[in-house]
Structures are given as C-alpha cells and as structure tokens.
C-alpha cells in the first residue's frame, strides 16, 4: 500500500481572488494576508505585486489618467464634428443639426469631467 504524505499548504493556496483589477495590466488581482499584522498583499497573474497602500496610489494614478483621457476624447469629438460641419457648409442646416447638438453635449460633458478632476482629493497614505 502506497503511503500518502500530507503536503503543507503552499502560499498559492492562501491567495483569494479579489474584485480589483491590476493597475498595470488589468489582470485580476489575488489577495492574501501577510505577516503578524495581517497586511494585505496583492498580485496578478503576470506577477505585478502591491501592498494596499501602493495599490491605492496606483489606482489613484489610473483614475487621473482615465479622466484626462476622457476629457481629451470629448475635445476630439468636438473637433471632428466641427470639421464635418465645415465640410457640409453647403448642405442644409438640418444635416448639421445633430453635429451641433453633439458639440454642445461634448462641451457640457467636458465641463462636468473637468469639475470632477478639479474637485478630486487624492488620498495619500504612508506605507505601514
């Protein structure tokens, strides 16, 4: 009869899937508790690793990039719509009305997103 040996749990078995994506690659982050204080550690499939503090810092940076990128995309939409209106100057006004509406809408959204950017208070947390 073959004897079975009990293998101790490896560190891989102590990781649980979190609901947070990796800020570097968008992969799923796994989470474990580490040390006697039980601090969280995160890692993704490709090996990016974070403490809770470094993850918060990376997510804050990711959010800032996403908001500014959205603002720029709205400005681009506004520019392209304006170019289309110029190209269609000889066309009837009814053909450019949806474009004019979209420009106004983009400007309103730009203003709202800029307000969000300017009113955001980034949380700076020291490493424990």
Secondary structure, 3 states (H helix, E strand, C coil): CCCCCCCCCCHHHHCEEEEEECCCCCCEEEEEEECCCCEEEEEECCCCEEEHHHHHHHHHHHHHHHHHHHHHHHHHHHHHHHHHHHHCCCCCHHHHHHHHHHHHHHHHHHHHHHHHHHHCCCCCCCCC
